[in-house]
Amino acid sequence: MHERAALSLIDSWLPAAGDDGAVVDDLVISTDMLHETTDFPIGTTRYTAGWRSVGASLSDIAAMGVEATAAVAVYGSPSFEENALRDFIDGARAVCELCNAAYVGGDLDEHAEFTVATTAIGSGTAPVSRSGATPGETLCVTGTLGRSAAALELFEHEPELANALFRFEPRVTTGQAIAAHAGAMMDSSDGLARSLHQLADASGCGFDVERDSLPIDERVYDTTTDAAEAFEHAVHFGEDFELVFTTDDVAAVQAAASVSVTPIGTVTERNVTIDGEPLADRGYSH
């Protein structure tokens, strides 16, 4: 069974599921699992792995527009080495500190391949869901797109730069600033295109994206000169962990956000399109 089919089944069994985080009273909780063979290219340092693993869960908290408070991780590996463990914890602590959260530990487990399971906890009284988009609103994204795809291309020849690109900043502060003005919001971990289809399904709407407005990261063009490949990296590759959201007040959002916010399209009644043509529901799959 494909991941999307499994998620659809889970949604039918757990009606409260479907957003980036689970809401329990004033708490927001998110959990993720990353594996060496699928998530950590050769050359990924343990520091980057700690940062990126915990950052993935913190990004889900950001997408709900609430405060991040703490994170934990399960560290699974065929063996436990002091330097690797220390570097992992240093990376996890650093990304938490960036989000004003605390890394408070977790668990160790012997495992056939390096694997990390993380959980982040946030708090807030008015989390933003995926289901509030309204036709006529503006569609926006934070930051730039294609950063992780560029990193993947660089690991073989420029691992230091690749690791730096892999250490993304979870948009927790920006998510909180956006929340008061957002109709619907999620992060782009599975890619912009897939995120838009998920938002459209949750909100019962559509989107039309303006291709020329996409904020493609300049480092994508350091790894390819092909426009079609650059578009693929920015829209379908995923793992950028930017916020994708709708709003009826772009100016207020741009004034409040601590990072760049780019309008890229509009909310429509139905279908997900780019310049009026269908945008394929394709992105990162676990």
N, C-alpha and C positions, 0 to 999 in steps of 0.2 A: 504494500500500500504506500502510495506517495505521501510525503509530508503534508501537503495541502489537504488531501483526503482525510488523513488522520486528524488534522486540526478541525476539519468540518465535523467529524464525528464527536470530538471532544466538546465542541461548541454546542452540539445538540444534547449532550449529556450534562453539561455544566453551563446553564444559561448565563451565569455571571462572568464567564470567560470571554475573551475576545479583545480586550484592550491590552496595552503594553504592560500594565501592572494590575494585580488583583487588589481591590479596595475592600478593606476590613475596618469598619468604623472610620477613624481618621488616619489609618495606616494604608500605605500603598506598598505592595510587595512584588518583586520580580525575581525570577531565577533563570539561569542560562547554563548551558554546558558547551565547552569547547574542547576539541580534540587535536592532537598534534598533526595527524595526517590531513585534516580538512581545514584547520584554522590557523596553524602556526607553520608557515613555510620554513624550509631549512635556512638557518641564519637568524631566526627570531630569538632574541635573548630572553632569559627568564624574567628579567626586569620588564621588558615589553610585554611578555605573556601575562605577568601579574597585572600590569596596567590595563591591558586590552580586555582581559577576562572580566575583571571587576568593572571596568568602564562600560562593558556591554550591558550589564545589569543597571548601572547608574544611568545609562542612556534611556532605559525604559522608564525610570523614575522621572527623568527630564521630560519625556514625552507626555507624562500625565500632569505636568505643570506644577509639581509640588516640591517641597524641600526634601533633600536627601539627608538621611541621618546616619546610616551605618551600612556596612557590607561585610559578608563572610564568604569564605571559599573552601571547597574541598579540593585538595591537591593530590592527584593520583599519579603515580609514576612507578616504573619498574624498580627504581632505587631512589634513595633519599641522600642527596649530597648537600653539604652545608652551604656552599657558595650558591648553588642553584636555589635552595630554599630561601636564603637571605635575600637574593636578588628579586625573587618573586614577591616576597613580602614588601620589599622596598618599593617595587612598582605599584603594588596594590595600595600601599599607604599613600604614595604620591598622587595617584588619580583621585583617591578619596579626599585628600586635603584640597585638591583643586576644586572639589565640589562641596567643600565645607561639611564633609561627612567623616566618619571614623571607620577605619578598618579594624575589626575587632576579633579576627581569628577565623577558625573553621575546623577542618579535620584533615587527616592524612590517610591515604589508602594506597596499598600496592595495586598497580594496574599494568596491563600489558603495554600500554602506550601512555605518554604524558597526556593527562586529561584533567580539566578543571571544571568544577561546577560552582557557580557563584550565586549568591542571593543578595539583593540590595533592598533596603527598607527606606521608605520615605514617609512624610506626613503632610497632611493638608486637608482642608475642609471642603474644597471644591475642585477635585481633580478633573482634568479635561479628558473626555472620551474620544473615540473614533466616530461616534455616531451623530455629531452635531453639525455637520456641514450643511449649508443652505445654498441653493442656487442663487447666483448673483454675487456671492462672496468672492474674494480674491484668494488664489492659491499661492502660497509662499514656501520657501525653503530657507534654512539658515546656512551660513558658511558656503562651502563649495562642494562639488560632486566629482567623484572619480579618484579621490585621494588614495583609497586602499588599493584600487586597481593599479595605480601608478606605483605604489609601494611593492606590490607583487612582482612587477616587471623589474624592479631595482634590486631585489634581494640577492640575485646572483652576482652582480657587479658592484653594487654600492650598498652593502648591508647596513652600514651606519645610517645612511639617509633613509633607507627602507624602514628601519626600526623607528626612526623619528616620525615618519609618516604614519606608521601603524599606531602610534601613541596619540590617538585622537582625544579631544576634550569633550566629555559628555556635557551637553548643553543645559545643565541643571539650572543655573542662574537665569539664562535666557528663557528657558521653559517657564519659569515662575513669572518672568516679566510678560511673556506672551499670553499666559493663561487667561487674564482678564479680558483679552480681546479676541480669543480664539474660539471658533465654532467647533472644530474638530482638530485633533493632532495625534501624530504618532512619529516614531523615528524611522529612518530610512535604512535600517540594518539589512533588509532584504532587497534594497534597491528602490529607486524612485518609482519606476513603473509598477512594480508589485505593491508598493505602499499605496499608490493611488487606487489600484483596484481593490485593495483591502478597505481603504477609506470609503470608496464608492459603495461597496457592499454593505458596510456598517451604517452608512448614512442614507442609503437609498437614493444616490445622486450620481452625477457623472462629473468629468473634468475635461477641460480642453487646455492643453499646455502649448505655450508659444516656444517653439524650438530655439529661436534666437535669444531667448531670455535666460536660458539655462546657465547657471554659474559654474562652468566646468573648470576644475582646478588647473592652474597653469602647469603644474607638474605632469599632468596627463600628456601635454604636448611635448614634454621632455622624453617621453617613452614611445610616442607614436606621432607620425605626421599625417596619418590617415583620418579624415574627418569622421568617417563612419565608425571606425574603431574607437575614437575618442567619445563619440556619442554612446556607443555600447558601454564603455567603461563608466560613463557618468550616469546613465539611466538604468542599466540592467545589471551591472556587476554587484552592487550592494556593498555592505560593510562600511559605509561612510558614517553612519550614526549621526546624521544631521536631523533636524526637526522638519517635518512636513506638516503644514497646517493651513487652515482657512481663517480668514478674518474679514470683517467689514470696515476695518480702520487700519490700513497699512501704515499710515503716517505715525499713529500712536505706537504701533508695534516697533517700527524702526527707531523711534525715539527712545523706547524703553529697553530695547535689546542691547546686549553688550557685544554682539557680533553682527556681521552683515546679515541682512534679511532681504531676499530678492523675490519680488512678485514674478511668478512664472506662468500664470494662467488664471482661469476662472472656474468656479463651480457651475456645472450645468445640470440639466434635468436628468440626463442619462448618458451612458457610454463614456469610455475613457479614450480621449483622442489627443493627438499632437498635430497642431496646425490643421485640424479638421479630419485627420486620417487616424484610423484605429492604432492605439498604442498597446502592443502585446503585453499580456500579463506574464512577464518573464523576469526572473531575478535570481537571487541567491537561494539555493535549496540546501538543507542540512543533510 
